[in-house]
Amino acid sequence: MASGDEEYFAHESDDGRRETVGTHLDEVAAMAAEFAAAFSTEDDSSEELVRLLGLAHDAGKFSHAFQRRLLEQGDKVDHATAGALMLWNLGEDLENHHEVGLWLQLLAYCAAGHHGGLPDGGAVAAAFGHTLMARLARARKGHIPPFDAFKRQRPPLAESVPGWPEPFLDTDPAPRGVVGDYFAPFTQAFWTRMVFSCLVDADFLCTERFMKGAGRSQPYESLEALIERLERHLDGLCARKPAEGKAAELASLRREVSNAARDAAQLAPGIFTLTVPTGGGKTLASLRFALHHAVAHGKQRVIYAIPYTSIIDQNARVFREALGASNVLEHHSNFDFDSLEDPDTPGSSEQAERLRLASENWDAPVVATTTVQLFESLFSNKPSKARKLHNIASSVIVLDEAQSLPLQQLAPAMAALEELVRRYGCTVVFCTATQPGFHALMEGHRIGPVREIAPNVDRLFTELRRVSYQWLDLLEDDELAERLADEHQALCIVNSKKQARAVFELLKGREGVFHLSTNMHLHDRERVLKEVRRRLKDDEPCTLVSTSLVEAGVDVDFPVVYRALAGLDSVVQAAGRCNREGRRSVEESVVYLFEPAAGYKIPEETRNREGLSRVQRALEGRVPGGQLPDLGSPEVLRRFFSALLGQGAGDWRALDKKGILRLIDGATVDSMPFETVAREFSLIDGPTDTVVIPCEDNQKDLEALLSGGGDRALLRRLGRWSVSLWPNQRAALANAGALTPVGDGLFVLDDPSLYHGDVGLVFEEAGGRGQFL
């Protein structure tokens, strides 16, 4: 290499164009600072700190070793630790301004992890390992390539250090909720992830813009335009053929709820509940509130988080019909491409680069995603998951079916929501027919009272009561199948995939019998639901045996429902699939509760919620066939959730199974546990992999994926043909030679005979080595 005046390059495109490191740093710094503006104020220097981070993050590319890597296919180089070292040292130099130094040192985590992920701090500097302290120790000993050209060719970083005020400086540091005072480790860690998001998204987008020679188009309409679209859509629904009788009463109640949501949108930002019984129109009402509230208070977008992929497409379809397809992003991919090779280096495959650049950043005005995707992103250390976080700031977040949040992770989840509301300009709406009463845990924590949007909740539940409940005691599978066979139309919801398939097999061969579970990909689940809805409408024989995926928000209307004993919230949600449109009387619309046969375990989340024991107490003294009280009444639900959450009301850590808050609370600036927290925080028990099921309809997309192609649209399309696997299931298929790995946690099924359209993946057919769960 030549002297220090030699040009240093950050990227080389396929057509031979080269981008200098200086140009890349300046562009990333400007874009990242623009992103941070969403959560910066006049009293907050976050925007300038993010700009400083952007100027430092790729300092290590000012090295001869990296240039050999880029231009001559040399050895892989650690180019991220250099910027981290400069930022950390700069923070130490400002020790007489402790807070200034602290925020600069937090930036060091972001620079170090902008490709591999935010590392743990590791308070004791080790000679080996991937912690930040270990990397800095090695760098100080000269174990990273020299990057002296950065200092010769770039302005000193110290000139870009913002002065006071510091991020989140407040004259009133009184404790608040879970997070504690304003310089608590949780606040620091959360801010670091937000800053990290600004950096990695800007880095991805600037790299993509250079490599492709053009930036992404933004074909989105304004939120004001979306309100006009929504209001026209609602007017069109009202202009349809006038309803009569009960249908007219239902339509009137839905309009009342919708109008109340529109009016409540003018209230100040904060935390809201929308408590509406099934059939009360809460999906469109919550969207109406969210859009009007966003415009009234200058929010950026609406994020609709839904617990199950099985109903995301249904709700997203409603949103697209109302707002236009191009304005709604549906994102629930389980694909994780962070382990793929660094796309900035010539050793990376085209596939790795394209897949990383294809990850979503939630820049659409309306985002429909999963609860898992939302919360695991908020605690993730990985670039592809974290890059969206800055776009969550200044948003309206609607948590649909809020009762489904797992209690074992409720404390850190609520702490994150509290932080978003208090510091990042968000409004949160807990939307459900079975309101879990989270306000008792959050109210008074300096984020204002929790306000209900719906008018007169008790009256709504009385007027929208649809069903009665009966207790059947223990039912063996053959007894259950006999009862279902005698019904003209019936829905049966059980607690496990194993039992759903067993009961389905007993009924198989009869007319109109269907099965649903997450062993089936979305395309087949939609196909089944479409046929079920048609049969229900045409009064044809129809029996659906399903896991709980059907009970929350899925729009089906059966005359009777059979529900295996579970938590009260699950029972009431299942009841929402019975007499949904109110066409039958309460007396003839029955939800039958039964104890499942021996050998079927109650789901772990049900045990954690103490749901089983509390429902059993409600059933004490009941005899088979006995009438039960209205389990869906607001008063019963209030008692249930009050008892359920009461165990943790005085101590949030009782609702923190993995001790996430304890891990963060005990951290100092040099021991932040970013990687550990990301690994421990999970809304589902255990990691899952994703397998794409090949078929004629996705053949071209699969060929493109396997040959090294792939973009966001392709990955979203393949997501409709994908099934999530537990490790033992993936192992069974892999041991049988039935999987081709594509990326970390992403596979393609090589043996299509293992997938059946009526029941999905059948693992025991892969040599008997899988366990069907």
C-alpha positions in Angstrom: 0.0 0.0 0.0 1.0 3.6 -0.5 1.4 6.4 2.0 -1.2 7.8 4.3 -2.6 9.9 1.5 -3.7 6.7 -0.3 -7.4 6.3 -0.7 -9.1 3.8 1.6 -12.2 2.0 0.4 -15.2 0.7 2.3 -16.9 -1.2 -0.4 -16.5 -2.5 -4.0 -19.5 -3.1 -6.1 -20.1 -6.0 -8.5 -19.4 -3.6 -11.4 -16.1 -2.4 -10.0 -17.1 0.9 -8.4 -15.4 1.7 -5.1 -16.6 3.8 -2.2 -14.1 5.5 0.1 -14.3 4.9 3.8 -14.6 8.7 4.4 -17.7 8.9 2.1 -19.3 5.9 3.8 -18.7 7.3 7.3 -20.1 10.7 6.5 -23.2 9.2 4.9 -23.9 6.8 7.7 -23.3 9.5 10.3 -25.8 11.8 8.6 -28.5 9.1 8.1 -28.1 7.7 11.6 -28.4 11.1 13.2 -31.6 11.7 11.1 -33.0 8.5 12.5 -32.2 9.5 16.0 -34.1 12.7 15.6 -37.2 10.7 16.3 -36.2 10.3 19.9 -34.1 13.5 20.4 -35.3 16.7 22.0 -33.9 20.1 22.7 -32.8 18.8 26.1 -31.2 15.6 24.7 -28.0 15.2 22.7 -28.8 11.7 21.4 -28.8 12.9 17.8 -25.3 14.3 18.0 -24.0 11.2 19.8 -25.4 9.0 17.1 -23.7 11.2 14.5 -20.4 10.7 16.4 -21.0 6.9 16.4 -21.5 6.9 12.6 -18.2 8.8 12.1 -16.3 6.2 14.2 -17.9 2.9 13.4 -15.8 1.8 10.4 -12.5 3.4 11.5 -10.9 0.0 11.2 -11.3 0.1 7.4 -8.5 2.7 7.4 -6.0 -0.2 7.6 -3.8 -1.9 5.0 -5.1 -5.3 6.2 -8.7 -4.4 5.5 -7.8 -3.0 2.1 -6.1 -6.3 1.2 -9.3 -8.1 2.4 -11.5 -5.9 0.2 -9.4 -5.6 -2.9 -7.2 -8.7 -2.9 -9.4 -11.3 -1.1 -7.1 -11.4 1.8 -7.7 -12.7 5.3 -10.8 -11.7 7.3 -10.2 -8.6 9.4 -11.7 -7.3 12.6 -12.5 -3.8 11.5 -15.1 -3.0 14.2 -13.0 -2.9 17.4 -11.0 0.1 16.2 -14.0 2.5 16.4 -15.0 1.0 19.7 -11.5 1.6 21.1 -11.5 5.2 20.1 -14.9 5.8 21.6 -14.1 4.0 24.9 -10.8 5.9 25.3 -12.5 9.2 24.5 -15.0 8.4 27.3 -12.2 7.7 29.7 -10.5 11.0 28.8 -13.7 12.8 29.9 -13.7 11.3 33.4 -14.2 14.7 34.9 -17.6 14.8 33.1 -18.8 11.3 34.2 -22.1 11.3 32.4 -20.4 12.4 29.1 -17.9 9.6 29.3 -20.6 7.1 30.2 -22.6 7.7 27.1 -19.5 7.7 24.9 -18.5 4.3 26.3 -22.0 3.0 25.6 -21.4 4.0 22.0 -18.4 1.7 22.0 -20.6 -1.3 22.3 -22.5 -0.2 19.2 -19.3 0.2 17.1 -17.9 -3.1 18.2 -21.1 -5.0 17.4 -22.3 -3.3 14.2 -21.9 -6.6 12.3 -21.8 -9.4 14.9 -24.1 -7.9 17.5 -23.9 -6.0 20.7 -21.4 -7.9 22.9 -21.4 -8.4 26.7 -19.1 -6.0 28.5 -17.2 -8.5 30.6 -15.9 -6.4 33.5 -12.6 -8.3 33.8 -10.6 -7.9 30.6 -9.7 -11.4 29.4 -7.1 -12.4 26.9 -9.7 -14.4 24.9 -13.4 -14.1 24.2 -15.8 -11.9 22.4 -16.7 -9.5 25.2 -16.1 -5.8 24.7 -13.5 -5.6 27.5 -11.6 -8.6 26.0 -11.6 -7.0 22.5 -10.4 -3.7 23.8 -7.7 -5.3 25.8 -6.4 -7.2 22.7 -6.7 -3.9 20.7 -4.5 -2.1 23.2 -1.9 -4.8 22.8 -1.8 -4.3 19.1 -3.8 -7.3 18.1 -6.0 -5.4 15.5 -4.6 -3.9 12.3 -3.2 -0.3 12.7 -5.6 2.3 11.5 -3.4 5.4 11.8 -4.7 6.8 8.5 -8.1 7.5 10.2 -6.4 10.1 12.4 -4.4 11.5 9.5 -7.4 11.8 7.1 -10.3 12.5 9.3 -11.2 15.3 11.8 -10.5 14.3 15.5 -13.5 12.6 17.1 -13.3 14.8 20.1 -14.4 17.8 18.0 -17.7 16.0 17.4 -18.5 15.2 21.1 -21.7 17.1 22.0 -21.7 19.1 25.2 -24.4 19.3 27.8 -27.3 18.5 28.1 -26.8 14.7 28.2 -29.4 12.2 27.0 -32.3 11.9 29.4 -30.9 14.4 31.9 -33.8 15.3 34.2 -34.1 17.5 37.3 -36.3 14.9 39.0 -34.6 11.5 39.3 -37.3 10.0 41.4 -37.8 6.2 40.9 -40.4 5.2 38.4 -41.8 1.8 37.8 -39.5 -1.0 36.9 -36.7 1.1 35.5 -35.7 3.1 38.5 -34.0 6.5 38.3 -33.0 8.1 35.0 -29.5 6.8 35.0 -30.5 3.3 35.8 -28.8 0.5 33.8 -32.1 -0.4 32.1 -32.4 3.1 30.7 -28.8 3.1 29.6 -29.1 -0.4 28.0 -32.3 0.5 26.2 -30.8 3.8 24.9 -27.8 1.8 23.6 -30.0 -0.5 21.6 -31.9 2.4 20.1 -28.6 4.1 19.1 -27.4 0.8 17.8 -30.5 0.5 15.7 -29.8 3.9 14.1 -26.3 2.9 13.2 -26.9 -0.5 11.8 -30.0 0.6 9.8 -28.1 3.5 8.3 -25.1 1.2 7.6 -27.3 -1.4 5.8 -29.1 1.3 3.8 -26.0 3.2 2.8 -24.2 0.0 1.8 -27.2 -1.1 -0.2 -27.5 2.2 -1.9 -23.9 2.1 -3.0 -23.9 -1.5 -4.0 -27.1 -1.1 -6.1 -26.3 2.3 -7.3 -29.6 3.6 -6.0 -31.5 3.9 -2.8 -34.9 2.4 -1.9 -38.0 4.0 -3.0 -40.6 5.0 -0.4 -44.0 4.5 -2.0 -45.9 5.3 1.2 -48.8 7.7 1.6 -49.0 10.1 4.5 -50.9 9.2 7.7 -53.4 11.9 6.9 -54.0 10.2 3.5 -54.5 6.9 5.3 -57.1 8.4 7.6 -59.0 9.5 4.5 -58.8 6.0 3.1 -59.9 4.5 6.4 -62.9 6.8 6.8 -64.0 6.1 3.2 -63.7 2.4 3.9 -65.8 2.7 7.1 -68.4 4.8 5.3 -68.6 2.1 2.6 -69.2 -0.6 5.3 -72.0 1.5 6.8 -73.5 2.0 3.3 -74.0 -1.7 2.7 -77.5 -3.2 2.8 -79.1 -2.1 6.1 -79.1 -4.8 8.8 -82.2 -5.9 10.7 -82.9 -7.3 14.1 -79.8 -8.5 16.1 -77.5 -7.7 13.1 -78.7 -4.1 13.3 -78.0 -4.0 17.0 -74.6 -5.4 16.5 -73.8 -2.9 13.8 -74.9 0.0 16.0 -72.7 -1.2 18.8 -69.7 -1.5 16.5 -70.2 2.1 15.3 -70.4 3.2 18.9 -67.1 1.6 19.7 -65.5 2.9 16.5 -66.6 6.5 17.1 -65.4 6.3 20.7 -62.0 5.2 19.4 -61.9 8.1 17.0 -62.8 10.6 19.7 -60.4 9.2 22.3 -57.5 9.7 19.8 -57.4 13.3 20.8 -56.4 12.4 24.4 -52.7 12.9 25.3 -50.3 10.1 24.5 -49.7 7.4 27.0 -51.1 4.0 27.8 -54.7 3.0 26.8 -56.9 -0.1 26.9 -59.5 -1.1 24.4 -61.7 -3.7 26.0 -64.3 -4.9 23.6 -66.0 -8.3 23.5 -65.6 -10.6 20.5 -67.6 -9.3 17.6 -67.5 -5.7 18.8 -65.3 -4.5 15.9 -62.1 -3.8 17.9 -59.7 -4.5 15.0 -60.9 -1.5 12.9 -61.7 0.5 16.0 -58.1 0.2 17.2 -56.8 1.1 13.8 -59.0 4.1 13.7 -57.8 5.2 17.1 -54.2 4.6 16.2 -54.2 6.6 12.9 -56.1 9.5 14.3 -53.9 9.6 17.4 -50.8 9.4 15.3 -51.8 12.4 13.3 -53.1 14.4 16.2 -49.8 14.0 18.1 -47.2 13.8 15.4 -46.4 10.1 15.6 -44.5 8.4 12.8 -46.4 5.1 12.3 -48.7 2.5 13.7 -47.3 -0.9 14.8 -49.9 -3.6 15.3 -48.5 -6.6 17.3 -50.4 -9.8 17.2 -49.5 -12.9 19.2 -50.1 -15.5 16.5 -49.0 -15.7 12.9 -52.2 -17.5 12.2 -54.2 -14.2 12.5 -51.6 -11.7 11.3 -52.5 -12.3 7.7 -56.2 -12.0 8.5 -55.7 -8.6 10.2 -53.2 -7.4 7.6 -55.7 -8.2 4.9 -58.2 -6.0 6.7 -55.7 -3.2 6.9 -54.7 -3.6 3.3 -58.3 -3.4 2.1 -58.8 -0.3 4.1 -55.5 1.5 3.5 -54.0 0.1 0.3 -51.6 -2.8 0.0 -48.5 -0.7 -0.4 -49.0 1.1 2.9 -49.0 -2.0 5.1 -45.9 -4.1 6.0 -46.7 -7.6 7.2 -43.6 -8.8 9.0 -43.4 -12.1 10.9 -40.4 -13.9 9.4 -38.4 -16.1 11.7 -35.4 -16.0 9.4 -32.2 -14.8 11.1 -29.3 -14.1 8.8 -26.9 -12.4 11.3 -24.6 -15.5 11.4 -24.0 -15.3 7.7 -20.6 -13.9 6.5 -20.0 -10.2 6.6 -21.4 -8.7 3.4 -18.7 -5.9 3.3 -16.0 -8.4 2.4 -15.4 -10.2 -0.9 -15.5 -13.6 0.8 -19.2 -13.2 1.4 -21.6 -14.9 -1.0 -24.1 -12.9 -2.9 -26.8 -14.8 -1.0 -25.5 -13.6 2.4 -25.3 -10.0 1.2 -28.8 -10.0 -0.3 -30.4 -11.8 2.6 -28.9 -9.4 5.2 -30.0 -6.4 3.1 -33.4 -7.9 2.8 -34.2 -7.8 6.6 -37.0 -5.4 7.5 -36.6 -2.0 9.2 -40.3 -1.2 9.7 -40.2 2.0 7.7 -43.8 1.6 6.5 -46.7 3.7 8.0 -48.5 0.6 9.2 -46.7 -2.5 10.4 -48.4 -5.8 11.3 -46.1 -8.1 13.2 -46.0 -10.7 15.9 -45.7 -9.9 19.6 -42.6 -12.2 19.6 -41.0 -10.1 16.8 -41.7 -6.9 18.6 -40.5 -7.8 22.1 -37.6 -10.0 21.1 -36.3 -7.2 18.9 -36.5 -4.8 21.8 -34.1 -7.0 23.7 -32.1 -8.3 20.8 -28.4 -7.6 20.3 -28.4 -8.7 16.6 -28.2 -6.1 13.8 -31.0 -7.6 11.6 -33.5 -7.6 14.6 -32.4 -4.4 16.2 -32.2 -2.2 13.1 -36.0 -1.6 13.3 -36.0 -0.2 16.8 -35.5 3.5 15.9 -38.6 3.2 13.8 -40.6 2.1 16.8 -39.9 5.5 18.5 -42.8 8.0 18.1 -45.2 5.3 17.2 -48.6 4.1 18.2 -48.2 0.4 19.4 -51.4 -1.7 19.5 -51.0 -5.0 21.4 -53.7 -7.2 20.1 -54.9 -10.0 22.3 -52.8 -8.5 25.1 -53.7 -11.2 27.5 -51.4 -13.6 25.6 -48.2 -11.9 26.9 -46.4 -14.7 28.8 -46.2 -14.0 32.5 -42.7 -15.4 32.8 -41.4 -12.4 30.7 -44.0 -9.8 31.7 -41.8 -7.7 33.8 -39.1 -6.9 31.2 -41.8 -6.6 28.5 -43.6 -4.0 30.6 -40.4 -2.2 31.4 -39.7 -1.9 27.7 -43.2 -0.5 27.0 -42.8 2.0 29.9 -39.5 3.1 28.5 -41.0 3.6 25.0 -43.8 5.7 26.4 -41.7 7.7 28.8 -38.7 8.4 26.6 -39.4 7.6 23.0 -42.7 9.3 22.3 -44.8 6.1 22.0 -48.5 5.4 22.8 -49.4 1.9 23.8 -52.9 0.3 23.4 -53.7 -3.0 25.1 -56.5 -4.4 22.9 -58.5 -7.5 23.8 -61.8 -9.0 24.9 -60.1 -10.4 28.0 -58.3 -7.4 29.4 -55.5 -8.6 31.7 -55.5 -5.4 33.9 -51.8 -4.5 33.3 -52.7 -0.9 34.4 -52.5 -2.1 38.0 -48.8 -2.7 37.5 -48.0 0.4 35.5 -50.3 3.2 36.7 -48.6 5.9 38.7 -45.1 5.3 37.3 -44.9 8.9 35.8 -46.5 7.9 32.6 -50.0 9.0 33.5 -53.2 7.0 34.1 -54.1 4.0 31.9 -57.3 5.1 30.0 -60.0 3.0 28.6 -61.1 3.8 25.0 -64.3 1.8 24.8 -67.6 3.3 26.1 -69.2 1.6 29.2 -67.3 -1.8 29.0 -69.7 -3.6 31.4 -72.7 -2.6 29.2 -70.9 -3.8 26.0 -70.3 -7.2 27.5 -73.9 -7.5 28.6 -75.3 -6.6 25.3 -72.7 -8.6 23.3 -73.0 -11.8 25.3 -73.2 -14.7 22.8 -72.8 -18.0 24.6 -73.5 -20.2 27.7 -71.0 -22.5 29.3 -71.4 -26.2 30.3 -69.0 -28.6 32.0 -68.6 -32.2 30.6 -65.9 -33.6 33.0 -63.3 -36.1 31.6 -63.5 -37.0 27.9 -61.4 -39.7 26.3 -60.5 -39.1 22.6 -63.0 -41.6 21.3 -65.8 -40.1 23.4 -64.9 -36.6 22.2 -64.8 -37.8 18.6 -68.3 -39.4 19.0 -69.7 -36.1 20.4 -68.2 -34.1 17.6 -69.5 -36.6 15.0 -73.1 -36.0 16.3 -72.8 -32.2 15.8 -73.7 -30.7 12.4 -71.1 -27.9 12.9 -68.6 -27.8 15.7 -65.2 -26.4 16.7 -62.9 -28.4 19.0 -59.9 -26.7 20.5 -57.3 -28.8 22.4 -54.0 -28.0 24.1 -51.6 -29.9 22.0 -50.8 -30.8 18.4 -50.6 -34.4 19.4 -54.3 -34.5 20.6 -55.5 -32.3 17.7 -54.2 -34.8 15.2 -55.4 -37.9 17.2 -59.0 -36.6 17.3 -58.8 -35.6 13.7 -57.7 -39.1 12.7 -60.7 -40.6 14.5 -63.0 -38.3 12.5 -61.2 -38.5 9.2 -63.3 -39.7 6.3 -66.4 -38.0 7.5 -67.7 -35.1 5.5 -66.4 -31.7 6.3 -63.8 -32.6 8.9 -60.7 -30.4 9.1 -57.5 -30.0 11.2 -55.4 -26.9 12.1 -52.0 -26.7 13.8 -48.8 -24.8 13.3 -47.3 -28.0 11.8 -49.1 -26.7 8.7 -47.8 -23.7 6.8 -49.8 -20.6 6.5 -51.0 -21.3 2.9 -52.6 -24.5 4.0 -54.1 -23.0 7.2 -55.6 -20.3 5.1 -57.0 -22.9 2.6 -58.6 -24.8 5.5 -60.1 -21.7 7.1 -61.5 -20.5 3.7 -63.3 -23.8 3.2 -64.5 -23.8 6.8 -66.0 -20.4 6.5 -67.7 -21.4 3.2 -69.3 -24.4 4.9 -70.4 -22.4 7.9 -72.0 -19.9 5.6 -73.7 -22.5 3.5 -74.8 -24.5 6.5 -72.9 -27.6 5.3 -71.4 -30.2 7.7 -68.2 -28.8 9.3 -66.0 -30.0 12.1 -62.7 -28.3 12.8 -60.2 -29.8 15.3 -57.5 -27.3 16.2 -54.9 -26.2 18.6 -55.3 -22.8 20.3 -54.0 -21.0 17.3 -57.7 -20.6 16.1 -59.0 -19.1 19.3 -57.6 -15.6 19.3 -59.0 -13.3 16.6 -59.7 -15.9 13.9 -62.9 -15.0 12.2 -65.1 -18.1 12.4 -68.6 -18.5 13.7 -69.6 -22.0 15.0 -72.8 -22.9 16.7 -71.0 -24.9 19.4 -67.4 -25.1 20.7 -65.6 -27.8 22.6 -62.6 -26.5 24.7 -60.1 -28.7 26.6 -59.6 -27.2 30.1 -57.1 -24.3 30.0 -56.7 -20.9 31.5 -59.8 -18.7 31.8 -58.5 -16.3 29.2 -58.1 -19.1 26.7 -61.6 -20.4 27.5 -63.2 -17.0 26.9 -61.2 -16.5 23.7 -62.4 -19.9 22.4 -65.9 -18.8 23.2 -65.4 -15.9 20.8 -65.6 -18.4 17.9 -69.1 -19.4 19.0 -72.1 -17.5 17.8 -69.8 -14.7 16.8 -72.4 -12.8 14.7 -75.2 -13.2 17.3 -77.5 -15.1 14.9 -78.5 -17.7 17.5 -79.7 -17.5 21.1 -77.3 -17.6 24.1 -79.0 -20.9 25.3 -78.4 -22.8 22.0 -74.8 -21.5 21.6 -72.8 -23.6 24.0 -69.2 -23.7 24.9 -68.5 -27.2 26.4 -65.5 -27.4 28.7 -63.9 -30.8 29.3 -60.9 -32.4 31.0 -58.6 -33.9 28.3 -57.8 -37.6 28.4 -54.8 -38.8 30.4 -51.5 -38.4 28.7 -52.1 -34.9 27.4 -50.1 -32.4 29.3 -51.5 -29.0 30.2 -49.3 -26.4 28.3 -46.5 -24.9 30.4 -47.9 -21.4 29.8 -51.2 -22.5 31.3 -49.5 -23.8 34.4 -47.5 -20.6 34.7 -50.6 -18.5 34.5 -52.2 -20.6 37.3 -55.1 -20.7 34.8 -56.0 -24.3 35.3 -56.4 -24.2 39.1 -58.4 -21.0 38.9 -60.8 -22.4 36.3 -61.1 -25.6 38.4 -62.1 -23.5 41.4 -64.9 -22.0 39.3 -66.0 -25.5 38.5 -66.1 -26.8 42.0 -69.3 -28.6 42.8 -70.3 -28.7 39.2 -71.6 -32.0 37.7 -71.2 -33.2 34.1 -73.6 -31.3 31.9 -74.0 -28.7 34.6 -74.5 -25.0 33.6 -71.6 -22.7 34.4 -71.7 -19.0 35.2 -70.8 -16.5 32.4 -67.0 -17.0 32.5 -66.6 -14.1 30.0 -68.2 -11.4 32.2 -65.9 -8.4 33.1 -66.3 -9.1 36.8 -65.1 -12.7 36.5 -62.2 -11.7 34.3 -61.2 -8.9 36.7 -61.1 -11.4 39.6 -59.1 -13.9 37.5 -56.4 -11.5 36.4 -56.3 -9.7 39.7 -55.5 -13.0 41.4 -53.2 -14.0 38.6 -51.1 -10.8 38.5 -51.4 -10.1 42.2 -48.4 -12.4 42.9 -46.2 -10.0 41.1 -47.8 -6.6 41.8 -45.4 -5.8 44.6 -42.3 -7.4 43.1 -41.8 -7.3 39.3 -39.2 -10.0 39.5 -41.9 -12.6 40.2 -42.9 -11.9 36.6 -39.4 -12.3 35.3 -38.6 -16.0 35.0 -35.1 -15.5 33.4 -34.1 -12.7 35.7 -33.7 -10.2 32.8 -34.1 -7.1 35.0 -31.8 -8.5 37.6 -29.1 -9.0 35.0 -29.4 -5.5 33.7 -29.9 -3.8 37.2 -26.6 -5.2 38.3 -24.6 -4.0 35.4 -22.1 -1.1 35.2 -21.0 0.6 32.0 -18.2 -2.0 31.5 -20.3 -5.0 32.2 -23.5 -4.5 30.2 -25.0 -7.9 29.4 -26.4 -7.3 25.9 -25.6 -10.7 24.4 -26.7 -12.6 27.6 -30.0 -10.7 27.8 -30.7 -11.3 24.1 -30.1 -15.0 24.6 -32.2 -15.3 27.8 -35.2 -13.1 26.7 -37.6 -15.2 24.8 -41.4 -15.2 24.6 -41.4 -18.8 23.5 -39.6 -21.6 25.3 -36.6 -22.5 23.3 -35.2 -21.7 19.9 -36.9 -22.6 16.7 -35.8 -23.2 13.2 -37.7 -22.5 10.0 -38.2 -25.0 7.2 -39.6 -24.0 3.8 -41.9 -26.6 2.3 -41.4 -27.0 -1.5 -44.3 -27.1 -3.8 -45.2 -26.2 -7.4 -46.3 -22.7 -6.4 -43.0 -21.7 -4.8 -40.6 -23.6 -7.0 -39.2 -20.5 -8.7 -38.6 -18.7 -5.4 -36.9 -21.7 -3.9 -34.6 -22.0 -6.9 -33.7 -18.3 -6.6 -33.0 -18.8 -2.8 -30.9 -21.9 -3.3 -28.9 -20.4 -6.1 -27.9 -17.4 -4.0 -30.7 -14.9 -4.8 -33.2 -13.4 -2.4 -34.8 -10.1 -1.5 -37.4 -9.0 1.0 -40.4 -9.8 -1.2 -39.1 -13.3 -1.9 -38.5 -14.1 1.7 -42.0 -12.8 2.7 -43.5 -15.1 0.0 -41.6 -18.1 1.2 -42.7 -17.3 4.7 -46.2 -18.4 3.7 -44.8 -21.9 2.9 -42.7 -22.2 6.1 -43.1 -24.2 9.3 -41.3 -23.5 12.6 -39.4 -26.5 14.1 -38.3 -27.3 17.7 -34.7 -28.6 17.9 -35.8 -32.2 18.2 -38.1 -31.9 15.2 -35.3 -30.3 13.1 -32.9 -33.1 14.3 -35.3 -35.8 13.2 -35.6 -34.4 9.7 -31.9 -33.6 9.5 -30.9 -37.2 10.6 -33.2 -38.5 7.9 -31.4 -36.4 5.3 -34.6 -34.4 4.6 -33.3 -30.9 5.1 -31.0 -28.6 3.2 -29.6 -25.7 5.3 -29.8 -22.3 3.7 -28.7 -20.0 6.6 -28.6 -20.1 10.4 -32.0 -21.5 11.4 -33.3 -21.7 7.8 -33.8 -24.9 5.9 -35.6 -26.3 2.9 -37.4 -29.6 3.1 -35.9 -32.1 0.6 -38.5 -34.8 1.0 -42.0 -33.3 0.3 -43.6 -36.7 1.2 -43.1 -35.7 4.8 -45.6 -32.9 4.5 -49.3 -33.6 4.3 -51.8 -30.9 3.4 -54.3 -31.9 6.1 -52.0 -32.3 9.1 -48.7 -30.7 8.0 -45.2 -32.0 8.8 -45.2 -35.5 10.1 -41.9 -36.0 12.0 -42.4 -39.7 12.9 -42.3 -40.5 9.2 -38.7 -39.3 9.1 -37.4 -42.6 10.4 -39.2 -42.4 13.8 -36.5 -40.2 15.3 -38.8 -37.1 15.8 -41.2 -36.5 18.6 -44.6 -35.2 17.4 -45.5 -32.5 19.8 
